[in-house]
Every structure is written in structure tokens, then in C-alpha cells.
Amino acid sequence: EDEISEAISNTEMIANRCENFAIDRSPKIPKATKSLLEAERIIREWCQEGLERIGKENDKEYIERLENELSVMRKLKVFDYFVIVGDMVRWAKDQGIRVGPGRGSAVGSLVNYLIRITAVDPIGYGLLFERFLNEHRSSLPDIDVDFQSDKRDLVKQYLHDKWGEEYVVNISAFQSFGFRAVISDVARVLNVPFNEVKRATSSIPQKTWGETLESLIEITPELQKFFEKYPKVKLHAERLQGQIKGQSEHAGAVIITNKPALDCIPMMRSKDGGMVTQWSERANAQLISPYGFLKIDCLATDGLTMQAETIRRIEENTGKKINFDNPREFPFLESPYKVDPKVIEMFSSGHNLGIFQFAGSSGIVGLLKDIRPENLEHIIATNALYRPGTIANGVAFEYARRKNGETYWKIPHESLHQYLDTTYGFMIFQEQVMQIFQALGKDVTPAETDIFLKVVAKGIARDLEGKQKMQKYYDQFVAGCVEKEIDQKTYDEIWSQILEMSTYSFNKSHSTGYGVQAYQDAFLKTYYPLELYASLLSTEMRSSNEPQKKVTKVIKEANSIGVKIL
């Protein structure tokens, strides 16, 4: 008790000595060029190269979209950011390092596509730039890039060499208790048999975005039985879930500063003696981007390592060079409907090992068999639908029935056909919510739709400020509907659907990037199964999580389709 009292007293003493001060929030982007005009010139040159590469240099729609995006970037003074990220990705691709087609809302930018940061045409896929960047954004853009895992450190070293060791530092990371970890840790302390814990945690879905422990119990019978038998585990797990477990170094995130990092952000020593930031970036505690730091996530992806090895083996065995960044060779990069039927059939075949995001789970394999995809729109939707929320409320399975003509459905109003027909009446994607709000609301700008999405999706409306914002948006929505002579019953139904689905809707740009990567894997598996299975075996043997079990599954699947592995 004396030690506790002394600790409290000392804490109070230190707190009383602290002075109020303001943290510098100004942008700390290093100058990639001598001036903003020079940075814009470089981006424009890269974009012109990109337009010519994809054969759109005279296309009015592409030129207008490009100018709109560049005007927003000019207002936000972020051209240096795109020069830095673009230079990094272009260097990696020129070195033969496999880079993913894109992740997150960055896939919705035409500039990113043209300067080779992403590899998916946002116009052909109906993606929104405003979901990525708009003039009302106060923080810097945030582009995450996937690299093949065995070459990611080369990219990070390139950044250190390019900008200087003092200016490029890793970000610390806070580990929080996830669902499986918190249940396992609490159960271990309470001496619950390991095999029972393993059975319960193994039943938890792989994707648990936006879920709580209570909602998982509702959709996971095995977990429900476990907690009924061990209620103390549930009690303590609920208290600890989401709490910080420890601090370490983020594997891929770095910041690049315009002056030595020690002069502008708190630093600490990592376990290996290097310097990392004390501040971190979490969903509920963002301490990097809002304070003007340029953050880049260089993420390591085993699936891209497998792709790179497969492509190398194909060239060695056949002499053919696969370039998944070339839309003229692979038109699926331009449109979700320019697909190969044989490749699409692979998704519903049940032989999904080695296909990014669609392997390893009986649930996703079953959903694909129910949906029976015919194009990449269906693949992208499936990726977005396979989440606890849409599984629990039945939307995922109703989507399958509607897609296959097994149940009747209708659009609330004829003006929504262009937004909802491809998803059979469901607002599966956040971009659909944004488009509908702009189409029906009165004087709604594209930039406003992104703010509206954040208000309804993140539960901001529960506080006073949020409620006031929601009332403003509702009034805009009603005023627009009245002008368009939409009756109250109809616009009330549409508004209810917006509020309901905005809590489950997913980022279409992100789902598109990952859907395209999955299609690339399916292409390799369809036409070069020997090379893919060889690479998949190598990848799984290097796995730190049950490699023997994974290798056995690969051999079993390969044998089932006539690929013999000795």
C-alpha cells in the first residue's frame, strides 16, 4: 500500500509540473523536389506516361477525371507525397519486386493508377476518388502498399538510403487483445483444458471486422457452448478484449520527416537497438497522420511472394513473361467484366488453396459455391460480404439467392438502378451509400458524401455533435427527395436502408484491389497449375503456423485435380 500511495503521489507531482503546450500539426513532408510546381510537373509527366500506356491519352472522361484529382491535390499541397510514394513503388516494380494491385481507398484514384502505385482502373471499376481524398480532408493521404514478403525489407532500405537514416524511422505498434488471444490467455490463467480452448477459438471466423465478443457468440455455436461451460472466461475476456497488451515495432510502417525525427517526435529504442517512434497509429488513437507526419505502410504479403515465385517458374519453364500490370495483356484490369470464364469457374470449384482471400475457410468456399460468380463484380462483392455482420443478418446468402434468380427483389426507386443493380438491391459498398446520398440529397457535393459516410458508419451520431450532423444530412436528403417528387414512404425506406447497411457496407476500392489479386492467383492456377502448386508448397513450408498441416492440404487438393506431387 505504501508503494501504491507513493506512486500516486509522484504521478500527481509530475502532472502538476507539466505545462500546457500545443503539438505542431503542420505537414512535415520532406521536399521531394525544389518546389510544389516541380512536384506537380513530375506527377503530370508520370500521369501522361500512364495515359499513353493504357491508350487513354485522348479519352475525355479520363482527362477530366485526372484534372479533377490533380486540382484537389494542388489545393491540399500534397504533390510531394505522391512523388515520394510513387518513386518507391516504381523503384520496387523496376527491380522486379512483386507489388499488389492496390489496397484501401487508394485504389479509387486515377492518379495512383496512372503513376503505377495501383494497377486497377478506377473508372472501369466505378470507384470514387472522394473515398480516398477530397478537399475537406485535414490529414495527409494514407497509401498502404503490399509487397512480396521476402523483398519488403529491400523497399524499406531503399527509403532509408533515399531520404536518410535520421529522417526515416519505424513506427511503434500497440498490440491489443484480439478475440482468440484474449480467450486463450484468460483460459490459460483459469486452467481450462487446452484442447477445449483450441476448439472454441478455432471456430471464430477469420474476418471479425467491426464485431464484438457478444455478436461473435451469436453466430458461433461452439463459442457459445464454451462460454456456457466457462462463464468466468467470458467475464474476463469481455473486460480485456480490445485493451492494449503490449508495445513493439510495426513490421512495415515508417514515417519520413523533413527534419531529423528526434527533433519532431518522441522516440525510443527497439529491442534490437534501433530507433522507433513512441507514438503509434491505432483506429481509436491516431498520433501520426493528424500531426502532419508522412506515414507509409510497406506491408509484407506471402501471397505476393507465391505469385512472384510462380511467375519466375513460368518464365523458366515456358519462356513466357507474365506482367499483371499490363491492361492490354490482362483486360480484367480495365473492367470487372473482361474476364476469362475458365478463371472465374475456379472460384466456385472448391479448389481455392493459393487464391488470395478465398482460401483456407470452408465458409468462404461455401459462399462462393452458393453465389457462383460470373465476373469480378461478383468476386469483389463476395469478398465484402464474407464478414460476421453480413453473414449474421443473412445479407450474404440473400445476395446469392438474388444473383441466381431464386428470389424476387426490387429497387425502392427507379433512380437507384444505376447504383444497386450490380449488387441486386443491396448497399454492399460504402461507395454506393455515398453515391445515393449525393444523387438524392439536395446540393450534396462529392466531398460531403465522404464526411456523411464517416458520420453514419462510425456511430458519431450518438453524441450531440453527431446528432446535429445527422439531422443536417437528413434534412438535405429529404429536401432533395421532395424536389425529385419521391414520396415520403419511399424516401423513408431508402434512408432506413442507408442507416442499416452503412454499418455493414465495405470499402469497394479495397475489396476491388484484393479481388483483382485473387483473380490473378486464379489465372495462374487455371493455366499454370504445376508452377503455382510448387510455389504454394514452398510458401506453406516456410509458414510459422502449422506448416505440415498446410502442406498436407495442398498435396491433397493437387492430387484431387490430377496434379501429382511426389
C-alpha positions, 0 to 999 in steps of 0.5 A: 500500500505504501508503494501504491500511495507513493506512486500516486503521489509522484504521478500527481507531482509530475502532472502538476509540473507539466505545462500546457503546450500545443503539438505542431500539426503542420505537414512535415513532408520532406521536399521531394523536389525544389518546389510544389510546381516541380512536384506537380510537373513530375506527377503530370509527366508520370500521369501522361506516361500512364495515359499513353500506356493504357491508350487513354491519352485522348479519352475525355472522361479520363482527362477530366477525371485526372484534372479533377484529382490533380486540382484537389491535390494542388489545393491540399499541397500534397504533390510531394507525397505522391512523388515520394510514394510513387518513386518507391513503388516504381523503384520496387516494380523496376527491380522486379519486386512483386507489388499488389494491385492496390489496397484501401481507398487508394485504389479509387484514384486515377492518379495512383493508377496512372503513376503505377502505385495501383494497377486497377482502373478506377473508372472501369471499376466505378470507384470514387476518388472522394473515398480516398481524398477530397478537399475537406480532408485535414490529414495527409493521404494514407497509401498502404502498399503490399509487397512480396514478403521476402523483398519488403525489407529491400523497399524499406532500405531503399527509403532509408538510403533515399531520404536518410537514416535520421529522417526515416524511422519505424513506427511503434505498434500497440498490440491489443487483445484480439478475440482468440488471444484474449480467450486463450490467455484468460483460459490459460490463467483459469486452467481450462483444458487446452484442447477445449480452448483450441476448439472454441477459438478455432471456430471464430471466423477469420474476418471479425471486422467491426464485431464484438465478443457478444455478436461473435457468440451469436453466430458461433455455436461452439463459442457459445457452448464454451462460454456456457461451460466457462462463464468466468472466461467470458467475464474476463475476456469481455473486460480485456478484449480490445485493451492494449497488451503490449508495445513493439515495432510495426513490421512495415510502417515508417514515417519520413520527416523533413527534419531529423525525427528526434527533433519532431517526435518522441522516440525510443529504442527497439529491442534490437537497438534501433530507433522507433517512434513512441507514438503509434497509429491505432483506429481509436488513437491516431498520433501520426497522420493528424500531426502532419507526419508522412506515414507509409505502410510497406506491408509484407504479403506471402501471397505476393511472394507465391505469385512472384515465385510462380511467375519466375517458374513460368518464365523458366519453364515456358519462356513466357513473361507474365506482367499483371500490370499490363491492361492490354495483356490482362483486360480484367484490369480495365473492367470487372467484366473482361474476364476469362470464364475458365478463371472465374469457374475456379472460384466456385470449384472448391479448389481455392488453396493459393487464391488470395482471400478465398482460401483456407475457410470452408465458409468462404468456399461455401459462399462462393459455391452458393453465389457462383460468380460470373465476373469480378463484380461478383468476386469483389462483392463476395469478398465484402460480404464474407464478414460476421455482420453480413453473414449474421443478418443473412445479407450474404446468402440473400445476395446469392439467392438474388444473383441466381434468380431464386428470389424476387427483389426490387429497387425502392426507386427507379433512380437507384438502378444505376447504383444497386443493380450490380449488387441486386438491391443491396448497399454492399459498398460504402461507395454506393451509400455515398453515391445515393446520398449525393444523387438524392440529397439536395446540393450534396457535393462529392466531398460531403458524401465522404464526411456523411459516410464517416458520420453514419458508419462510425456511430458519431451520431450518438453524441450531440455533435453527431446528432446535429450532423445527422439531422443536417444530412437528413434534412438535405436528403429529404429536401432533395427527395421532395424536389425529385417528387419521391414520396415520403414512404419511399424516401423513408425506406431508402434512408432506413436502408442507408442507416442499416447497411452503412454499418455493414457496407465495405470499402469497394476500392479495397475489396476491388484491389484484393479481388483483382489479386485473387483473380490473378492467383486464379489465372495462374492456377487455371493455366499454370497449375504445376508452377503455382502448386510448387510455389504454394508448397514452398510458401506453406513450408516456410509458414510459422503456423502449422506448416505440415498441416498446410502442406498436407492440404495442398498435396491433397487438393493437387492430387484431387485435380490430377496434379501429382506431387511426389 
